Structure formats: structure tokens, C-alpha cells
Amino acid sequence: MFDLSKKHWQWFAMLALALVWGSSFILMKRGLVALSFTQVAGIRVFFGFILLIPLIIRHFGKINRTNIKSIAIVGYAGIFFPAFLFALAQTHISSALSGMLNSAASLFALIVGVIFYKSRPLTNQVLGVIVGFIGAVALITGGDFGAIFGVNSYALFVLIATIGYGINANEVRFKLMNMNGIQVTSLSFLFIGPAAGIVLLFTDFTVAFQSPYFLQSLAAVLVLSTFGSVLSLFVYNNLIRHTSALFATSVTYIIPFFAILWGLFDGETVNAIQLGGIVVVLIGVYLVNLKGKQSKEILSDR
């Protein structure tokens, strides 16, 4: 049985999320062949909303005055704005660079948690976040760390999106603990789905319809929406509840590993530094989830 209160299932969930989200950059790239970035993001969010309507209706009664703000924050900070920011960024930067910058999510989860949510991370968690980030950079750059300084301004959109992920993780961890992942995910789409639909109404599909790759691009975005924005979020939001915001967002460190696997299928090679990066990443994630005197982040006012 899939029980996220057990350690081995937590690691399995993290690897599964990394596999799905590690494929999202390729799917976005395929979607952008025929669609604009607003259409890719808008369809991704709106289609997710359509899929979740039955669950939204079922769990609608869970919304109340104490959690409505948090649910909206999770929707916009963790799903809506990142969808548009990542799609926009990938019109001018590579998928590999997006994957590397996406690794900053755990760093921002730590920073946002300490500043705004009165989180008290353990020393090993702070160390794990830093170690994991270093490993992720090595994994993506293959040792050519100077490549980091050659990025263009569109990379900033990815960093802004990862700040949103940090806010999302802490909001779920500290404000929505009485709701499970399915409830949080479905109800958050209630707030962002109609907004995405409005955005789509103001986009011109004329060029997209004329493209011979329209159906392929549309299929890529629908797959991205189903697996990357709906099913994976069920697991992710539940993982936050059973572990910590830092451990859950550490999945972004492992995503580059699966991006490399996709590259191997395309005939790319992996060097020794990247293999070492994989080991460093796993050490970092292990440190983040290592039990100490305090097992999880603690609110000072609890």
C-alpha cells in the first residue's frame, strides 16, 4: 500500500516525481513548437482544471474562511504563475538550464520558511540543501561551472517561479496540514483554472492551427498537464504533509538526473563529474531528511 508515512515510500515518491517533472521540460519544448508560451501554460492549467472538476465538486465543502487564502496562494504561487514563467523562459533558454535553475526551489523553501513561516530548520537540513544544490549544479554543467555566468535575463523567470514553489511548499506544510494532497490540489485549481481559461480567450490560435505540428504540440501539453500538473501534485502535496517542505522540494535536485537519462537515450554521454554530482545530490537529500532532535520544521508559535 502507498503509505507516505513510511520512509521507503517517501523516497519512491520523490524519485517518481523527479521522473515526471524531469520530463516536463521536454514536453514544454515540444509544446512551444506550435503554441505560444501563454497557450502552453494556459492549456496546461485549464486542462488540469477540467480534469479535476469532479474532485473540486466533491471537496468544495472543505473550503472555509480559515483556509481559502492559503488554497489560493498554493494555486497561484505553486501552479499558475510558475506555468507561465517556465514556458516564457524556455522560449529563450535551454531545457537543461531550466532544470538547473529549478533546483533553487529547495533553497527558496528554506529561506521563505525561515523568514515568513517561522520555520526552524535543523543544521543538517540547511547543510543538505546547500550540498544538494552544489550536486545539482555539477550534474547539469558537467563541471563547466563558468556556463552559469553566461545565462540571459530570461533565466530570472525560472528563479521567480522557484520562489513561488518555496512559498507553495511552506503554505501546504504550515497552513493546510488538515487537508490531503488531493484536496489541496483540486481546490487550488478552482482558483486558477477559470483565470487560465480567460487568458486563453485572449490568445490567437490562428498561427498554431496552421502549424503541421499543432496536434503534436497540443498532445505534449495535455500529457504535461495530466501528469506534471495534476497527478504529480497529488503525490507532492501529500509528501509535504508527511515529511517537510525541504525534503519535498529536494525533488528538484534529482530532476537533472532524469534529464540526463533522457539525454542518454538521445545518444548523449555522461562524464565523471556528473556521476559524482548524482552522489552528492543523494547525500544532500539524505541530510535534509535525517532525523534530529526536531523531526520536522517547527512553528515557533505552535
C-alpha positions in Angstrom: 0.0 0.0 0.0 1.2 3.5 -0.9 1.9 4.9 2.6 3.9 8.1 2.6 4.3 7.9 6.4 6.9 5.2 5.7 10.4 6.2 4.7 10.8 3.9 1.7 7.6 5.2 0.1 8.8 8.8 0.7 11.9 8.1 -1.4 9.9 6.2 -4.0 7.5 9.2 -4.3 10.4 11.6 -4.7 12.0 9.5 -7.5 8.7 9.2 -9.2 8.1 12.9 -9.0 11.6 13.6 -10.3 10.9 11.3 -13.3 7.7 13.0 -14.2 9.0 16.6 -13.7 12.3 15.7 -15.3 10.3 15.0 -18.4 8.3 18.3 -18.2 11.0 20.4 -19.8 10.9 18.3 -22.9 7.1 18.4 -23.1 7.2 22.2 -22.7 9.7 22.3 -25.5 7.5 20.2 -27.7 4.5 22.3 -26.9 6.3 25.5 -27.8 6.9 24.2 -31.4 3.4 25.2 -32.5 2.0 27.1 -29.5 2.9 30.4 -27.8 4.1 30.3 -24.2 0.8 31.7 -23.0 -1.1 28.9 -24.8 1.2 26.2 -23.4 0.8 27.5 -19.9 -2.9 28.3 -20.3 -3.8 24.9 -21.7 -1.7 23.2 -19.1 -3.6 24.9 -16.2 -7.1 24.9 -17.8 -7.0 21.3 -18.9 -5.9 20.3 -15.3 -8.9 22.3 -14.0 -11.3 20.4 -16.4 -9.9 17.0 -15.3 -10.3 18.0 -11.6 -13.9 19.3 -11.8 -15.4 16.1 -10.3 -12.9 16.3 -7.3 -13.5 20.0 -7.0 -17.2 19.4 -6.6 -16.6 16.6 -4.1 -14.3 18.6 -1.9 -15.7 22.0 -2.3 -17.1 21.9 1.3 -13.6 21.8 2.6 -13.1 25.5 1.7 -13.7 27.9 4.6 -12.7 31.3 5.8 -9.6 30.0 7.6 -8.0 28.2 4.6 -9.4 30.0 1.4 -6.4 32.4 1.3 -3.9 29.6 1.6 -5.5 27.5 -1.1 -5.5 30.4 -3.4 -1.8 31.1 -2.6 -0.9 27.5 -3.3 -2.8 27.7 -6.7 -1.2 30.9 -7.9 2.3 30.6 -6.3 2.8 26.9 -6.9 1.0 26.3 -10.2 -0.4 29.2 -12.2 2.5 31.7 -12.3 5.3 29.1 -12.5 3.5 27.5 -15.5 3.7 30.8 -17.4 7.1 31.8 -16.1 8.7 28.4 -17.1 7.0 28.5 -20.6 8.2 32.0 -21.2 11.7 31.3 -20.0 12.0 28.3 -22.3 11.4 30.5 -25.4 14.9 31.8 -24.8 16.9 29.4 -22.6 17.6 25.7 -22.9 15.7 22.9 -21.0 19.0 22.0 -19.3 19.4 25.5 -17.8 15.8 25.5 -16.7 16.4 22.2 -14.9 19.4 23.6 -13.2 17.7 26.8 -12.0 14.7 24.8 -10.9 17.0 23.2 -8.3 16.9 26.5 -6.4 13.3 25.6 -5.2 14.7 23.9 -2.1 16.9 26.9 -1.3 13.9 29.2 -1.5 11.8 26.8 0.5 14.4 27.1 3.3 14.6 30.9 3.0 10.9 31.6 2.7 10.2 29.2 5.6 12.6 30.9 8.0 11.5 34.5 7.1 7.8 34.2 6.6 6.7 31.0 8.3 8.9 31.0 11.4 10.4 27.6 10.4 13.3 26.3 12.4 15.3 24.0 10.1 17.9 21.7 11.6 21.5 22.2 10.9 21.7 19.0 8.8 18.7 20.3 6.7 20.5 23.6 5.9 23.6 21.7 5.1 21.7 19.2 3.0 20.0 22.0 0.9 23.4 23.5 0.2 25.1 20.2 -0.6 22.2 19.1 -2.8 22.3 22.4 -4.8 26.0 22.0 -5.4 25.4 18.5 -6.7 22.6 19.6 -8.9 24.8 22.3 -10.5 27.6 19.7 -11.1 25.0 17.4 -12.6 23.8 19.9 -15.1 27.0 21.7 -16.0 29.2 18.6 -16.2 32.0 20.6 -14.5 31.7 23.6 -16.7 30.6 25.9 -13.9 31.5 29.0 -15.9 28.5 28.3 -18.0 26.3 29.6 -15.2 27.5 33.1 -15.7 26.6 33.1 -19.4 22.8 32.9 -18.9 20.5 35.6 -20.3 17.8 37.5 -18.5 15.1 35.0 -19.2 16.7 32.8 -16.6 15.3 35.2 -14.0 11.8 34.0 -14.8 12.7 30.5 -13.7 14.2 31.8 -10.4 11.0 33.8 -9.7 9.0 30.6 -10.4 11.1 28.7 -7.8 10.4 31.3 -5.2 6.7 30.5 -5.9 7.5 26.8 -5.3 9.1 27.7 -2.0 6.0 29.7 -0.9 3.8 26.8 -2.0 5.7 24.2 -0.1 5.6 26.2 3.1 2.0 27.1 2.8 1.0 23.5 2.4 3.3 22.4 5.3 2.2 25.0 7.8 -1.3 26.2 6.8 -3.0 23.3 5.1 -2.0 20.3 7.2 -5.6 19.3 7.8 -6.1 18.7 4.1 -4.7 15.8 2.0 -2.9 16.2 -1.3 -6.0 15.5 -3.5 -8.0 18.1 -1.7 -5.3 20.8 -1.8 -4.5 20.2 -5.5 -8.1 20.0 -6.7 -9.3 23.0 -4.8 -6.3 25.1 -5.8 -7.2 24.6 -9.4 -10.7 26.0 -8.7 -9.0 29.4 -8.2 -6.6 29.2 -11.2 -8.5 27.2 -13.8 -11.0 29.9 -14.8 -8.2 32.5 -14.9 -6.2 30.3 -17.3 -9.4 30.0 -19.4 -9.7 33.7 -19.6 -6.1 34.0 -20.7 -6.7 31.5 -23.5 -9.7 33.5 -24.7 -7.3 36.4 -25.4 -4.7 34.4 -27.3 -4.7 34.0 -31.1 -4.7 30.3 -32.2 -4.6 31.1 -35.9 -0.8 30.5 -36.2 -1.0 27.4 -34.1 -3.8 25.8 -36.1 -1.8 26.4 -39.3 1.3 24.6 -38.0 1.7 21.0 -39.1 2.9 20.2 -35.5 -0.2 21.6 -33.8 -1.6 18.2 -32.8 1.8 17.0 -31.5 2.3 20.2 -29.5 -1.2 20.0 -28.1 -0.7 16.4 -27.1 2.5 17.2 -25.3 0.9 19.9 -23.3 -2.1 17.7 -22.4 0.3 15.0 -21.2 2.2 17.6 -19.2 -1.0 18.8 -17.6 -2.2 15.4 -16.7 1.0 14.0 -15.2 3.0 17.1 -14.4 0.3 19.4 -13.0 -2.4 17.1 -11.6 -1.3 13.5 -10.7 2.2 14.5 -9.6 0.8 17.3 -7.4 -1.5 14.8 -5.6 1.7 13.0 -4.5 3.8 16.1 -3.9 1.3 17.8 -1.6 0.9 14.6 0.4 4.7 14.2 0.5 5.0 17.7 2.1 2.4 16.7 4.8 4.3 13.5 5.7 7.9 14.9 5.6 8.9 18.5 5.3 8.8 21.4 2.8 12.6 21.0 2.5 12.5 17.3 1.8 9.7 17.5 -0.7 11.3 20.4 -2.7 14.6 18.5 -2.7 13.0 16.6 -5.6 14.2 19.4 -7.8 17.8 18.3 -7.1 17.1 14.9 -8.6 15.2 16.1 -11.7 18.5 16.8 -13.6 19.4 13.1 -13.2 16.4 12.1 -15.2 17.1 14.8 -17.7 20.5 13.2 -18.2 18.8 9.8 -18.7 16.7 11.4 -21.5 19.9 12.7 -23.0 21.4 9.2 -22.9 18.5 7.9 -24.9 19.3 10.6 -27.5 23.0 9.4 -27.7 24.5 11.9 -25.2 27.3 11.0 -22.8 27.7 11.4 -19.1 31.1 12.4 -17.6 32.6 11.5 -14.2 31.7 14.9 -12.7 28.1 14.3 -13.5 28.2 10.9 -11.9 29.8 12.4 -8.9 27.0 15.1 -8.9 24.4 12.4 -8.6 26.1 11.0 -5.5 26.4 14.5 -4.0 22.7 15.2 -4.7 21.6 12.0 -2.9 23.8 12.8 0.1 22.2 16.3 0.2 18.7 14.9 0.1 19.6 12.3 2.8 20.9 15.1 5.1 17.6 17.1 4.6 15.6 14.1 5.7 17.9 13.0 8.5 16.1 12.8 11.8 17.4 15.1 14.6 16.2 16.3 17.9 13.4 18.0 16.0 11.9 15.7 13.4 10.4 18.4 11.2 10.2 22.1 10.9 8.5 23.7 13.9 6.4 26.8 14.1 7.6 29.0 16.9 4.1 30.0 17.8 2.6 26.5 17.9 
